[in-house]
Amino acid sequence: MRRAIADEGYAAVTIEGLAAEADVSKQTIYRWWPSKAAILGEALLEGEIPGESPARQPTDDLAADLRMWFADVGAHLARPENVALARALIAVSATDPELGAALNRRFAGQTVAWVTERIAAAKDAGQVRPDIDPSVIADQFVALTSYAALLGRAFDTAQAEAVVDTLLHGIAAP
């Protein structure tokens, strides 16, 4: 299914096409899954996470760490198959909230955890205002990358720097 999404996009993938590729009937597909969203969700929940990379070790430079994170995301979203998959995940999440929540935990969980921990460490070090909720910042990172995927564009260096500079301006300790 991942190949089909990368080749044609989520909207073009059909139960008929999936059944033909698997050499089974549509009824067999529907016996196991109620929709193509459910098929994709199960495949993603049980399979490897495409493009997943281990969280980077934080440095003492919050801005550099955040810029590097955006550079990694930009490189990931520069590949059309990853944009197609991200868009499919968003479509699945919109059609099946429960499955969407599970996919969000699986795909965004590592990002949310890393950004939350990194911002919390900066907060503890006095680099970030004490009233900042690190998990809110982490959610913004997921939102920014989801939006980029919907538009089919990657973050270039200038955009990443602008986002990080704006973010840090808003949360930096006085």
Buried (B, 14 or more C-beta within 10 A) or exposed (E): BBEBBBEEBBEEBEBEBBBEEEEEEEEEBEEEBEBBBBBBBBEBBEEEEBBEEEBEEBEEEBBEBBBBBBBBBBBBBEBEBBBBBBBBBBBBBEBBEEBBEBBBEBBBEBBBEBBBBBBBBBBEEEBBEEEBEBBEBBBEBBEBBBEBBEEEBBBEEEBBBEBBEEBBEEBBEE
